[in-house]
Amino acid sequence: MSTQVTQELGFSTYVFVERLGKNAAILHPFPEFNISLVARALEEAGLPISIMGEHAPERGEGIYFQEEPFPDEFLGILADALSVRGIGAYAYCLVDGSLGDLDLHLFTRVGGSFPRAGKKVVLMRLYLGRNAEGPAATTWIFGAPADLEEVNGLLGEKYDTQPVSDPAGFAAIEIQHPEFSAGLQEPSQIMDDIFQTLGRHGFEGPAFVEDHFSQSNDANL
């Protein structure tokens, strides 16, 4: 009975776990003011975190640190420890590889206890940088497989969406932005367009811009 309720109604708190360094991880909660719940759950699991941010400890993000480097699979352990304690959590790692002459940089999900059906809470990250051809921008969107499938349908009407899948379904969505490379759209316009499209259909969650030419900025859907 409890599993069915979770699938239909989702969780009151969601967390997205990413690597911060070889021996550190960052946890992005939504809503931010529930970070204390996240900290208590991980303390109970024997995985204590620090709460960071201008308004900590009432609001902010979590930082997990240990002395020794840990593998990507450990990010999934952090997320699973939250999911089994009533906090919907997803962990992601960057996979580098190659396919012929192409270098691949893909985000994929790690962990096994993440919610398959979400509550329209997703994390969006816009990366700004350069490639061999000039300025480049790529958006990554993370969340529940069912939510990402809907996001793919909504954004696929305008953008060339590239879903990343695993056995559970959609793990992430990648969108490259040739309109930015061509100088036709600013990052703020890209973010606003995606915000508006997803917001009209009830999606919300943390959003970040990672700008390799200036200081990173962040926002919320």
N, C-alpha and C positions, 0 to 999 in steps of 0.2 A: 504493500500500500504506500509506504513512504517513497519508494522508488518512483512510482507512478506520479505522485504529487510533485516530486522534484522535476521530472521531465516536463510536466505541464506548466508548472508555475516558476520554475527556475529557482535561483538562490537570491538572497537579499544582498549578497556581496560577491563580487568577482575579482579575481586577481590574475594578472598576466606576469609571468616570470621570464626574465631574460638574463643572459650573462652580462656582468659588468666588468669582469676581469678574470684572470686565470683561477683565482680563488675567491671570487665574489659574484653575487647575483643581486639584481634589483627586482623588486616586486611592486607592480603598479596596481593598486586597488581601485575599484570603482564600486560605490563612491569613496572618495578619498578619506572622508571622516570615519570610515570603518576600519582604518588601518590598525586601530588598537585591537579589534577582534582578530585580525590576521596575526598580530604579534602574539596574542594569548594562545591562539591555536598552535602556532609553531613552537612556542615555549612548552606547551603540553607535549608536543611531538619530540622534544629534545633538540629542536633546531631554532634557537633564538635568533631574532633579528633586531636591528636598530631602526628606529623611526627617524627619517630625515625629512627636512623641508622647512620652509619659513614658518609654518604654523604647527610644527611638531610639538608635542606628540598628539594633538587633537586631530590633525590632518597631515597627510604626507605620504611618503613612499617607504618601503622597507628595504633594508640592505642586509643581506646575509654574507658573512665573511668567515673564512676559516684559514688556518695557517698554511695548509697545503693546497696545491691546485686540485681541482676536481674535474671529472669528465662531464660531458654534456648530459649524460644520463642522470646526473645528480640534480639537474634543474627539474627533471620530471619527478624526482623523489620529493622535492620541496612542494611542487604542485599537488602531487597525490596526497601528501600529508594534510593539505588544506581541504581537498575535495572530500576526503573521507570524514572530515570534521565539519561538514556543512557549508563550506565556502567553495564556490565554483572556481577552479583554477586551471590555467593553461600555461604550459611552458614551451618555449621555442628556442631552437638553436640554429646557428648559421652553418650550412653545409657548403663547403667549397669543393669544386671538382671540375671536370672538363668533359666535353663531348666533341670529339674531333678537334677542330681549331677553336672551339668556343670555350671560354671560361665560365663556369656556372657558380653562382652565388645564390643559394636558395635557403629560405627559412623553412624548417620543418618542426613538427610538434614532437615533444618527448613526454613520457609519462603515460600511464594507462588508465587512471581513474577520473579523467576529465569528463565534464558533462557533455553528452552527445547532443542533447537538445538544450539550447540556451534561452536567454531572456532578452534577445536583441541587444546584448552588450558586446561590443567589439572594440579592439584596439587598432588604431590606424597610425601608421608611421610613414612620413614622406621623407625620402632620402634625396638630398641635393648634392651633386658632385660633378665630376667630369669623366668622360671616357675618351677613347681615341678620336672620336668625332667631334668632341666639344662638350658643352653643358648637357647634363643628363639628370632626369628626375624619375624616381620610382616610388610608387606607393605600395606598402604591404599592409594587409588587413588580416587580423587574427581573431579567432573566436570559436564558437561551437560549430560543428559540421553543418547542422541544419541552418543556423543563422548565416553561415558563409555561403551556403548554396543560394539562399535568398538574396544576399548581397551581390553575388555574382550575376544573378538575373537582372537586378536593378541597375548595376553599373555597367553591365555588358551591353546595354542598349547604346551607350555612348563611348565607352572605353574598350580597349582590347585587353580584357581580363585574362589572366593566366592562372587558373587554380593549381595549387599544389595539393595532391591527395595522398592519403595513407589508407590502411585497411578500414578505418572508421569513417571515411568520407573526406570531405574538404578539410584540409589542415590549415591552409592559408591561401590568400589571393594576392597575386603580384600584378601591378599595373604599371607599365612603362608609359612615359608621357612625351611623345615626340612633339607635342604642341609647345612644351617648355623648351625643348632643344631648338626648335625653330624660332623661338622668341615671340610666340603668339600668345602665351599665357604666363602670368607670374605665379609663383608658388601659392600666394594668398588666394588667387582665383581658383586654382586647382583644389585647394583645401575647402574653400567655400562651396564650390560646386558639389564636391563629394559630401560635405556636411549637409547641405540642403537636400540632396537626393536621399541620403540615408535617414536624415531627421524626419522627412515627410512620411516615412514608413515606420517610425517608432524606434529607430536605432539610436543608441547613445554609447558613450564610453570615452576613455582617454585617447588623446590624439597628440602626436609629436611631429615636429619638423627637425630633422637632423641635417644641419647645414654645414658642410665641410669648408665653407668659406667664411663663416662667422659663427657667433655663439648660437647654440641650439635654442629653439623656442618650443613651447608646448601650449596646448589648448585642450578643450574638451568638446566632444560632439554635443 
